[in-house]
Amino acid sequence: MMAIDGTWRRRCAVKTISEAGARLVLEVSIEGLSVTEFFLVLSSTGLAYRRCELDCVNGAEITVKFLRARDRLKVRPGNRSALA
């Protein structure tokens, strides 16, 4: 796991994965981190990754949804920048 801005990284293991998301087992706590959106780095060189959104936390396991470009462009209430 890596922050969108690269300020933090955490090791984890993939328990299950699908086209829509994944269930991850954390090696270290994510308490205190901004984990609303982050990258799941899938290769040791960092060339394969997916942008994720935190869905659920259950102890050391978290569930994430994979985001696609069109998901990030959806207009949210109060966010008109996606229309520009």
C-alpha positions in Angstrom: 0.0 0.0 0.0 1.3 3.5 -0.8 -0.2 6.9 -0.3 -1.4 8.8 -3.4 1.3 11.4 -2.7 3.9 8.9 -1.8 4.3 10.0 1.9 3.7 6.6 3.4 3.9 2.9 2.5 2.7 -0.2 4.4 3.3 -3.8 3.7 0.3 -6.1 3.3 -0.7 -9.4 1.8 -3.5 -10.0 -0.6 -6.0 -12.4 0.8 -8.5 -12.3 -2.0 -8.7 -10.2 -5.2 -11.2 -9.6 -7.9 -11.8 -7.2 -10.8 -13.7 -4.9 -8.4 -11.6 -5.0 -5.3 -9.5 -6.9 -2.8 -9.2 -8.1 0.8 -5.8 -7.3 2.3 -4.1 -8.4 5.5 -2.0 -5.7 7.1 1.4 -6.3 8.6 1.4 -2.9 10.4 -1.4 -0.7 11.7 -2.7 2.0 9.4 -4.1 4.0 12.4 -3.5 7.7 12.0 -2.9 7.5 8.2 -5.1 9.1 5.6 -6.3 6.0 3.8 -9.4 7.2 2.0 -7.6 6.6 -1.4 -4.2 5.0 -2.0 -2.3 2.8 -4.4 -2.0 -1.0 -4.0 1.4 -1.7 -5.5 1.3 -5.1 -7.1 4.9 -5.5 -8.2 8.3 -5.1 -6.5 9.4 -2.5 -9.1 6.2 -0.5 -8.6 5.2 -0.7 -12.3 1.9 -2.5 -11.6 -0.6 -0.8 -9.3 -4.2 -0.1 -8.7 -5.8 3.0 -7.2 -8.0 2.0 -4.3 -10.7 3.3 -2.0 -11.0 2.0 1.5 -14.3 0.1 1.9 -14.1 -1.7 5.3 -11.7 -2.3 8.2 -11.9 -5.4 10.3 -8.9 -5.6 12.6 -5.8 -6.4 10.6 -8.0 -7.0 7.4 -9.2 -4.3 5.1 -11.5 -4.4 2.1 -10.8 -2.1 -0.8 -12.5 -1.1 -4.0 -10.5 -0.5 -7.1 -11.1 2.9 -8.7 -11.2 3.5 -12.4 -10.6 6.8 -14.2 -14.4 7.3 -14.8 -15.1 6.7 -11.0 -12.8 9.6 -10.1 -14.5 11.9 -12.6 -18.0 11.5 -11.2 -19.4 14.8 -10.0 -19.9 14.8 -6.3 -22.1 17.4 -4.5 -20.2 20.6 -4.3 -17.5 19.4 -6.7 -17.9 21.2 -10.0 -14.2 20.8 -11.0 -15.0 17.5 -12.8 -17.2 19.5 -15.2 -14.4 21.8 -16.4 
